[in-house]
Amino acid sequence: MTSKTLASLVIASCLAWTTIAGADGKAESAKSEKPPFDKFAQLAGEWVGKGIHGDSAEELHVVYKVTSGGSTVVETIAPGTDHEMITVIHQDGDDLLLTHYCMLGNQPHLKALPKKGENTIPFEFIKATNLKSEKDMHMRTVTYTFVDKDTLKSEWTHFNDGKEAGKAVIELKRKQPAEKK
């Protein structure tokens, strides 16, 4: 089989899947069966609020974007600044995973431990890339609290030298469109 034939088969199967999934006019995606993921997908848009770390608080802008055919949510904290960080949330089978691309230069990978019917989704550390040792400073846990459709809180726990070394709390409100005059 030539590479052109193989590529054509892959494209045709993707198109067939898209046609089958959307046959009733509503695209059914894998996310429709994944309630914890759906909570993150519903965050799409711009959010504003404050980030609290220790005794300091600062205004914060966060953007959530659903991408990759609805299978991934990208959280961009402080977009366009020197402190911009990206968090990518996606399903892996029945698991909900998160990778945080931290300004510390490491990338913790965390797994959700949701409890059905609760408005919080806690994530716990699995491993990290660019981390020489688990004793190096890194984000170890995060818990997202879905207060209501327009209010979100997340609490990030830092670890250093093998123990908790502080928390960063982000409190956000969905940015409302400017009123037309």
C-alpha positions in Angstrom: 0.0 0.0 0.0 1.5 3.4 -1.0 1.7 6.2 1.5 -0.8 8.2 -0.6 -3.3 5.4 -0.4 -2.8 5.1 3.3 -3.2 8.8 3.8 -6.4 8.7 1.7 -7.8 5.9 3.9 -7.1 7.8 7.1 -8.7 11.0 5.8 -11.7 9.0 4.5 -12.2 7.3 7.9 -12.0 10.6 9.7 -14.6 12.1 7.3 -16.8 9.1 7.8 -16.6 9.4 11.6 -17.5 13.1 11.4 -20.5 12.3 9.2 -21.7 9.5 11.5 -21.2 11.6 14.6 -23.1 14.5 13.2 -25.8 12.7 11.3 -28.6 14.1 13.4 -27.4 17.6 13.0 -25.8 17.6 16.5 -22.2 16.5 16.7 -21.8 13.9 19.3 -18.3 13.9 20.8 -16.4 11.9 23.3 -16.8 14.8 25.7 -20.6 14.3 25.9 -19.9 11.2 28.0 -17.4 12.8 30.2 -19.1 15.1 32.7 -15.9 16.3 34.5 -14.4 17.3 31.2 -17.6 19.1 30.2 -17.2 21.4 33.2 -13.9 22.6 31.8 -15.3 22.9 28.2 -18.1 25.2 29.5 -15.4 27.6 30.7 -14.6 28.7 27.1 -14.1 32.4 27.0 -12.3 35.2 29.0 -12.2 35.4 32.7 -11.0 38.1 35.1 -10.3 38.2 38.8 -7.4 37.9 41.1 -4.5 35.7 41.9 -3.5 35.4 45.5 -0.1 34.0 46.5 0.9 34.4 50.1 0.2 38.0 51.2 0.1 39.4 47.7 -2.8 39.6 45.3 -2.8 40.8 41.7 -5.4 41.3 39.0 -5.5 38.3 36.6 -6.8 37.5 33.1 -7.3 33.9 32.1 -8.6 32.5 28.8 -10.1 29.1 28.3 -10.3 27.6 24.8 -11.8 24.3 23.6 -9.6 22.9 20.8 -8.7 19.7 19.0 -12.2 18.8 17.9 -13.6 19.5 21.3 -11.3 17.0 23.1 -9.0 19.4 24.8 -9.3 22.6 27.0 -6.4 25.0 27.1 -6.2 27.4 30.0 -3.9 30.4 29.5 -3.1 32.2 32.7 -1.9 35.9 32.2 -1.8 35.7 28.4 0.8 37.9 26.7 2.8 38.6 29.9 6.1 37.4 31.2 4.2 35.2 33.7 2.0 33.5 31.0 1.4 29.8 31.8 -0.6 27.2 29.9 -2.6 24.3 31.3 -3.9 21.6 29.0 -6.8 19.4 30.2 -8.0 16.3 28.3 -9.4 12.8 28.6 -7.3 9.7 28.5 -9.8 6.9 28.4 -11.8 7.3 31.6 -9.2 9.5 33.2 -9.1 13.3 33.1 -5.6 14.6 32.9 -3.9 18.0 33.2 -0.5 19.1 32.2 0.6 22.5 33.6 3.3 24.3 31.6 4.7 26.3 34.5 6.9 29.4 34.6 9.2 27.4 36.8 10.2 25.5 33.6 8.7 22.1 34.6 5.6 20.4 33.4 3.6 18.6 36.2 1.2 16.0 35.0 -1.8 15.5 37.2 -4.9 13.2 37.3 -8.4 14.2 38.4 -10.0 12.5 41.3 -13.6 13.8 40.8 -16.5 12.7 42.9 -19.8 12.4 41.1 -22.2 15.3 41.7 -19.6 17.6 43.4 -18.7 21.0 42.2 -15.0 20.5 42.8 -12.5 18.6 40.7 -9.2 17.9 42.5 -6.1 16.8 40.6 -3.1 15.0 42.1 0.5 14.7 40.9 1.5 11.7 38.7 4.9 12.9 37.4 6.6 15.8 35.8 8.9 16.6 33.0 12.0 18.8 33.4 12.0 18.1 37.1 15.3 16.7 38.3 13.8 15.5 41.6 10.4 15.6 43.3 12.1 17.7 45.9 12.5 20.6 43.4 9.8 23.3 43.4 6.7 22.3 41.4 3.0 22.4 41.5 1.8 19.3 43.2 -2.0 19.5 43.3 -4.8 21.8 42.0 -8.5 21.8 42.9 -11.0 23.6 40.7 -14.2 24.7 42.3 -17.1 25.5 39.9 -19.0 27.9 42.1 -21.5 28.7 39.4 -21.5 29.1 35.6 -19.7 32.5 35.9 -17.5 31.9 38.9 -14.5 29.7 39.2 -11.9 29.2 41.9 -8.7 27.2 41.7 -6.2 26.4 44.4 -2.7 25.3 43.4 -0.3 23.8 45.9 3.4 24.2 45.5 5.9 21.6 46.8 9.5 22.2 47.5 12.1 20.0 49.3 9.5 17.2 49.4 6.8 19.2 51.3 4.1 21.7 50.8 5.6 25.2 50.2 2.5 27.4 49.8 -0.6 27.9 47.8 -1.7 30.1 44.9 -5.5 30.8 44.8 -7.1 32.1 41.6 -10.6 33.6 41.9 -12.3 34.4 38.6 -15.5 35.7 37.1 -16.5 35.2 33.5 -15.8 38.4 31.6 -19.1 39.8 30.4 -19.3 41.4 26.9 -19.1 45.2 26.9 -22.5 46.8 26.7 -23.2 48.5 23.3 -24.1 52.1 23.6 
